[in-house]
Amino acid sequence: MDFNIRDIQLAEWGRKELDMAEKEMPGLMAVRKEYGPQKPLNGVRISGSLHMTVQTAVLIETLAELGADVRWASCNIFSTQDHAAAAVVVGPPRLGGTPEDPRGVPVFAWKGETLEEYWDCTLQALSFPGNSEAAGAGATGEAGTASASVIGPQLIVDDGGDATLLVHKGFELEQGSDWVDSPSESSEEEIIKNLLKQVHQQDSSRWQRVTADLHGVSEETTTGVHRLKRMAAEGSLLFPAINVNDSVTKSKFDNLYGCRESLVDGIKRATDVMTAGKVAVVCGFGDVGKGSAQSLRGMGARVIVTEIDPICALQAAMEGYEVKTLEEVVAQGDIFVTCTGNRDIITIEHMRAMKDEAIVCNIGHFDNEIQVTRLEQEPGISHIEIKPQVDKYVFADGHSVILLANGRLVNLGCATGHPSFVMSASFTNQALAQIDLWKNRDSYAKQVYVLSKKLDEEVARLHLDKLGVSLTRLTPEQADYIGVTTDGPYKDDTYRY
Ligand SMILES: NC(=O)c1ccc[n+]([C@@H]2O[C@H](COP(=O)([O-])OP(=O)(O)OC[C@H]3O[C@@H](n4cnc5c(N)ncnc54)[C@H](O)[C@@H]3O)[C@@H](O)[C@H]2O)c1
């Protein structure tokens, strides 16, 4: 089995944490119980690009238990929990694997990858051995790129759209696109282009073969869904997509309640700073921003929100937050958090005007909400690493800012992401999406879909017992009166929760 992780000896520790997580993930465990015996994903090749955490490990092993042939990479250079990766590679106890003889799922991820390593790992996760020769190939790099016998996934689980992007850009290159030779906006874009050129040199029809066999992607997050919708609108989407993010039991739980727990966790583990009494500026008041602002306020911070959308700005004001522009409050804030999914939210000019030792971090998907590249490159700014994922940038006038996780997801870079319970809801949607994409593969078009309201309600239902919730049952008369059935769905599709 090929894999590339930090240290396989961490597997025993990882397994103990997986065992704990399983108890907190009733939705995923119910999926195993209901679908495990039928193996609806039997032999289906699934590539995952999603934070390689303990919770994701439970998702991976659920997909494997449904019969899938899974390969996995992380979707962030800092988010892997190395012990979780090791446990997944060794495999669950029933398979009898050991660090010397691993029998689990191939994982290509470790905490603290370089960007080159990251994209190489993504490629590895997309590269299934097509025959026994390729299966024996080495742990890194070449196996994914060299052999024409390598085959691709039939389904993808994506978070942020990087795996989907690689497939699309590779396919477009084979169709004559000159994107790989165009000027790059970032060093990361250059790395992707170089990787694709390398693959193309070795095998100029690889991505056509891959896409011919690919039946769909289920996408985890807001930013990835934006990318998919844009491709669908342009007509360039190569396979069907399920937007898991917009299941109510994902975005209204993970993005909101997940960030409510994991944002402050990340800031605290990184800095140990006292939040009470501080001025925290939250940029963006969508689902992530609402959870982030609430947790900071809960710790006693005085929270100020920035927004571009009048509805979200009004919501923030009605919740009792001040709503200002960043320029108005930049000199006041002690902690800055971006959660917009947009670019250039905190610029170098903003950071120049901040208080000494202001903490700057991002909880949106990519690393361009804060102008980190300019911070690194601008003359007169010096850099001191405090510890991994915590960096101080000192400006010429002597004031400094503390940047967390290099401007990437602070909750996954400086902490361990959301707790298991909320990830159970997200990942139950992922598992159901994968089952549906495969089962109904002949009826999906190259569009972006959401799971049905009925399934969404079912995901919620699976999480009620654990919390001791007693659900009221509609009488037939009541159901008739509000125009639903006693078994749901209880809301129409336009209801916003
Ligand atoms: N870290 C995590 O665990 C995690 C979890 C879920 C989602 N995400 C990511 O977080 C980001 C936000 O997700 P969301 O679901 O809250 O999206 P959302 O669309 O609900 O919220 C984003 C908000 O930012 C606002 N915004 C956009 N540009 C702005 C600007 N220039 N200034 C101020 N506000 C601006 C928008 O109006 C919107 O209200 C996405 O990148 C998503 O992928 C992260």
The ligand as an ORCA input file, in Angstrom:
! r2SCAN-3c Opt
* xyz 0 1
  N     -12.917     27.455      9.119
  C     -13.947     26.675      8.985
  O     -14.062     25.680      9.706
  C     -14.986     26.984      7.984
  C     -16.226     26.335      8.058
  C     -17.189     26.655      7.112
  C     -16.914     27.577      6.116
  N     -15.677     28.160      6.054
  C     -15.317     29.173      5.043
  O     -15.591     30.442      5.635
  C     -15.915     31.393      4.615
  C     -17.263     32.036      4.933
  O     -18.270     31.047      4.874
  P     -19.797     31.378      5.199
  O     -20.512     30.106      5.053
  O     -19.907     32.180      6.425
  O     -20.137     32.303      3.936
  P     -21.281     33.406      3.861
  O     -21.448     33.703      2.419
  O     -22.447     32.982      4.681
  O     -20.626     34.659      4.612
  C     -19.633     35.481      4.097
  C     -20.023     36.909      4.440
  O     -18.946     37.800      4.119
  C     -19.501     38.981      3.608
  N     -18.468     39.693      2.841
  C     -18.027     39.465      1.570
  N     -17.082     40.364      1.236
  C     -16.905     41.166      2.313
  C     -16.070     42.272      2.577
  N     -15.240     42.760      1.650
  N     -16.127     42.845      3.805
  C     -16.993     42.396      4.754
  N     -17.827     41.340      4.546
  C     -17.778     40.737      3.345
  C     -20.686     38.525      2.790
  O     -21.625     39.547      2.589
  C     -21.235     37.388      3.640
  O     -22.247     37.832      4.516
  C     -15.874     30.612      3.311
  O     -14.599     30.752      2.749
  C     -16.088     29.183      3.758
  O     -15.606     28.273      2.801
  C     -14.740     27.905      6.997
*
